Amino acid sequence: MIRAVLVDVEGTTSSLSAVRDVLFPYARERLADWAGSARPGVAEIVGRVSELSGRPASEAVAVLRDWIDRDVKAAPLKELQGLIWAAGFEAGELSAHVYDDVPPALRAWTGAGLRVYVYSSGSVVAQRVWFANTRHGDLSAYLSGHFDIPSAGPKREPCSYRRIAGALGVPPGELVFLSDTLGELDAARAAGLRTVGVSRPQDGSPGTTGHLTVPAFDRLDLDGDRPRARMEVCDALQRAR
């Protein structure tokens, strides 16, 4: 039986544009102020930027901006972005987007006894403030935990998913992973997890070939020993072929 659900954020629970067109620019505009400040934890992050890039700490802002532009999943960048976003949410300058089908699904899954976890390249800090400040209210109560690159590893590596399953004490075959990214789904399946591709039309209907695919959470049935698409989805996919 499926015992736990692991969900991606960008393109899965939330729109790509909410992250790329709102959060990324918000953090980018504030990098210089934060990197040069005495805020707790920032000096350590800047030091890791320098170590990872091989460039002096005085060039950390330029490195961070380059990583943002190239969408590099570097842990120090994600940590600093998370701190900046947390401050933005606290100040009321940001609010998080989640698709309308997500909150009912989270309630239904947790109500059925499933545990739901988040795994994103965004930091755990960023994940927590995101789901605590959505336009649907605080969804934290439906989430049992969070994983990011420092705590689990890169999202396209099978060992990261094995590490998560081990941390949860759940056999990989009883854990289902939802993502819009084929490389992540392939890695999760290689680790023994069940996989579901989330291909949202609003985000360009990304291809998740080879995996069970749904356009939204409300088209997914997790009641049983494996995930299933509800019949109307199967019919629609058949017509598309």
Secondary structure as a PSIPRED ss2 file (coil, helix, strand):
# PSIPRED VFORMAT (PSIPRED V4.0)

   1 M C   1.000  0.000  0.000
   2 I C   1.000  0.000  0.000
   3 R C   1.000  0.000  0.000
   4 A E   0.000  0.000  1.000
   5 V E   0.000  0.000  1.000
   6 L E   0.000  0.000  1.000
   7 V E   0.000  0.000  1.000
   8 D C   1.000  0.000  0.000
   9 V C   1.000  0.000  0.000
  10 E E   0.000  0.000  1.000
  11 G C   1.000  0.000  0.000
  12 T C   1.000  0.000  0.000
  13 T C   1.000  0.000  0.000
  14 S E   0.000  0.000  1.000
  15 S C   1.000  0.000  0.000
  16 L H   0.000  1.000  0.000
  17 S H   0.000  1.000  0.000
  18 A H   0.000  1.000  0.000
  19 V H   0.000  1.000  0.000
  20 R H   0.000  1.000  0.000
  21 D H   0.000  1.000  0.000
  22 V H   0.000  1.000  0.000
  23 L H   0.000  1.000  0.000
  24 F H   0.000  1.000  0.000
  25 P H   0.000  1.000  0.000
  26 Y H   0.000  1.000  0.000
  27 A H   0.000  1.000  0.000
  28 R H   0.000  1.000  0.000
  29 E H   0.000  1.000  0.000
  30 R H   0.000  1.000  0.000
  31 L H   0.000  1.000  0.000
  32 A H   0.000  1.000  0.000
  33 D H   0.000  1.000  0.000
  34 W H   0.000  1.000  0.000
  35 A H   0.000  1.000  0.000
  36 G C   1.000  0.000  0.000
  37 S C   1.000  0.000  0.000
  38 A C   1.000  0.000  0.000
  39 R C   1.000  0.000  0.000
  40 P C   1.000  0.000  0.000
  41 G C   1.000  0.000  0.000
  42 V H   0.000  1.000  0.000
  43 A H   0.000  1.000  0.000
  44 E H   0.000  1.000  0.000
  45 I H   0.000  1.000  0.000
  46 V H   0.000  1.000  0.000
  47 G H   0.000  1.000  0.000
  48 R H   0.000  1.000  0.000
  49 V H   0.000  1.000  0.000
  50 S H   0.000  1.000  0.000
  51 E H   0.000  1.000  0.000
  52 L H   0.000  1.000  0.000
  53 S H   0.000  1.000  0.000
  54 G C   1.000  0.000  0.000
  55 R C   1.000  0.000  0.000
  56 P C   1.000  0.000  0.000
  57 A H   0.000  1.000  0.000
  58 S H   0.000  1.000  0.000
  59 E H   0.000  1.000  0.000
  60 A H   0.000  1.000  0.000
  61 V H   0.000  1.000  0.000
  62 A H   0.000  1.000  0.000
  63 V H   0.000  1.000  0.000
  64 L H   0.000  1.000  0.000
  65 R H   0.000  1.000  0.000
  66 D H   0.000  1.000  0.000
  67 W H   0.000  1.000  0.000
  68 I H   0.000  1.000  0.000
  69 D H   0.000  1.000  0.000
  70 R C   1.000  0.000  0.000
  71 D C   1.000  0.000  0.000
  72 V C   1.000  0.000  0.000
  73 K C   1.000  0.000  0.000
  74 A C   1.000  0.000  0.000
  75 A H   0.000  1.000  0.000
  76 P H   0.000  1.000  0.000
  77 L H   0.000  1.000  0.000
  78 K H   0.000  1.000  0.000
  79 E H   0.000  1.000  0.000
  80 L H   0.000  1.000  0.000
  81 Q H   0.000  1.000  0.000
  82 G H   0.000  1.000  0.000
  83 L H   0.000  1.000  0.000
  84 I H   0.000  1.000  0.000
  85 W H   0.000  1.000  0.000
  86 A H   0.000  1.000  0.000
  87 A H   0.000  1.000  0.000
  88 G H   0.000  1.000  0.000
  89 F H   0.000  1.000  0.000
  90 E H   0.000  1.000  0.000
  91 A C   1.000  0.000  0.000
  92 G C   1.000  0.000  0.000
  93 E C   1.000  0.000  0.000
  94 L C   1.000  0.000  0.000
  95 S C   1.000  0.000  0.000
  96 A E   0.000  0.000  1.000
  97 H C   1.000  0.000  0.000
  98 V C   1.000  0.000  0.000
  99 Y C   1.000  0.000  0.000
 100 D C   1.000  0.000  0.000
 101 D C   1.000  0.000  0.000
 102 V H   0.000  1.000  0.000
 103 P H   0.000  1.000  0.000
 104 P H   0.000  1.000  0.000
 105 A H   0.000  1.000  0.000
 106 L H   0.000  1.000  0.000
 107 R H   0.000  1.000  0.000
 108 A H   0.000  1.000  0.000
 109 W H   0.000  1.000  0.000
 110 T H   0.000  1.000  0.000
 111 G H   0.000  1.000  0.000
 112 A C   1.000  0.000  0.000
 113 G C   1.000  0.000  0.000
 114 L C   1.000  0.000  0.000
 115 R E   0.000  0.000  1.000
 116 V E   0.000  0.000  1.000
 117 Y E   0.000  0.000  1.000
 118 V E   0.000  0.000  1.000
 119 Y E   0.000  0.000  1.000
 120 S C   1.000  0.000  0.000
 121 S C   1.000  0.000  0.000
 122 G C   1.000  0.000  0.000
 123 S C   1.000  0.000  0.000
 124 V H   0.000  1.000  0.000
 125 V H   0.000  1.000  0.000
 126 A H   0.000  1.000  0.000
 127 Q H   0.000  1.000  0.000
 128 R H   0.000  1.000  0.000
 129 V H   0.000  1.000  0.000
 130 W H   0.000  1.000  0.000
 131 F H   0.000  1.000  0.000
 132 A H   0.000  1.000  0.000
 133 N C   1.000  0.000  0.000
 134 T E   0.000  0.000  1.000
 135 R C   1.000  0.000  0.000
 136 H C   1.000  0.000  0.000
 137 G E   0.000  0.000  1.000
 138 D C   1.000  0.000  0.000
 139 L C   1.000  0.000  0.000
 140 S H   0.000  1.000  0.000
 141 A H   0.000  1.000  0.000
 142 Y H   0.000  1.000  0.000
 143 L C   1.000  0.000  0.000
 144 S C   1.000  0.000  0.000
 145 G E   0.000  0.000  1.000
 146 H E   0.000  0.000  1.000
 147 F E   0.000  0.000  1.000
 148 D C   1.000  0.000  0.000
 149 I H   0.000  1.000  0.000
 150 P H   0.000  1.000  0.000
 151 S H   0.000  1.000  0.000
 152 A H   0.000  1.000  0.000
 153 G C   1.000  0.000  0.000
 154 P C   1.000  0.000  0.000
 155 K C   1.000  0.000  0.000
 156 R C   1.000  0.000  0.000
 157 E C   1.000  0.000  0.000
 158 P H   0.000  1.000  0.000
 159 C H   0.000  1.000  0.000
 160 S H   0.000  1.000  0.000
 161 Y H   0.000  1.000  0.000
 162 R H   0.000  1.000  0.000
 163 R H   0.000  1.000  0.000
 164 I H   0.000  1.000  0.000
 165 A H   0.000  1.000  0.000
 166 G H   0.000  1.000  0.000
 167 A H   0.000  1.000  0.000
 168 L H   0.000  1.000  0.000
 169 G C   1.000  0.000  0.000
 170 V C   1.000  0.000  0.000
 171 P C   1.000  0.000  0.000
 172 P H   0.000  1.000  0.000
 173 G H   0.000  1.000  0.000
 174 E H   0.000  1.000  0.000
 175 L E   0.000  0.000  1.000
 176 V E   0.000  0.000  1.000
 177 F E   0.000  0.000  1.000
 178 L E   0.000  0.000  1.000
 179 S E   0.000  0.000  1.000
 180 D C   1.000  0.000  0.000
 181 T C   1.000  0.000  0.000
 182 L H   0.000  1.000  0.000
 183 G H   0.000  1.000  0.000
 184 E H   0.000  1.000  0.000
 185 L H   0.000  1.000  0.000
 186 D H   0.000  1.000  0.000
 187 A H   0.000  1.000  0.000
 188 A H   0.000  1.000  0.000
 189 R H   0.000  1.000  0.000
 190 A H   0.000  1.000  0.000
 191 A C   1.000  0.000  0.000
 192 G C   1.000  0.000  0.000
 193 L C   1.000  0.000  0.000
 194 R E   0.000  0.000  1.000
 195 T E   0.000  0.000  1.000
 196 V E   0.000  0.000  1.000
 197 G E   0.000  0.000  1.000
 198 V E   0.000  0.000  1.000
 199 S C   1.000  0.000  0.000
 200 R C   1.000  0.000  0.000
 201 P H   0.000  1.000  0.000
 202 Q H   0.000  1.000  0.000
 203 D H   0.000  1.000  0.000
 204 G C   1.000  0.000  0.000
 205 S C   1.000  0.000  0.000
 206 P C   1.000  0.000  0.000
 207 G C   1.000  0.000  0.000
 208 T C   1.000  0.000  0.000
 209 T C   1.000  0.000  0.000
 210 G C   1.000  0.000  0.000
 211 H C   1.000  0.000  0.000
 212 L E   0.000  0.000  1.000
 213 T E   0.000  0.000  1.000
 214 V E   0.000  0.000  1.000
 215 P C   1.000  0.000  0.000
 216 A C   1.000  0.000  0.000
 217 F H   0.000  1.000  0.000
 218 D H   0.000  1.000  0.000
 219 R H   0.000  1.000  0.000
 220 L E   0.000  0.000  1.000
 221 D E   0.000  0.000  1.000
 222 L C   1.000  0.000  0.000
 223 D C   1.000  0.000  0.000
 224 G C   1.000  0.000  0.000
 225 D C   1.000  0.000  0.000
 226 R C   1.000  0.000  0.000
 227 P C   1.000  0.000  0.000
 228 R E   0.000  0.000  1.000
 229 A E   0.000  0.000  1.000
 230 R C   1.000  0.000  0.000
 231 M H   0.000  1.000  0.000
 232 E H   0.000  1.000  0.000
 233 V H   0.000  1.000  0.000
 234 C H   0.000  1.000  0.000
 235 D H   0.000  1.000  0.000
 236 A H   0.000  1.000  0.000
 237 L H   0.000  1.000  0.000
 238 Q H   0.000  1.000  0.000
 239 R H   0.000  1.000  0.000
 240 A H   0.000  1.000  0.000
 241 R C   1.000  0.000  0.000
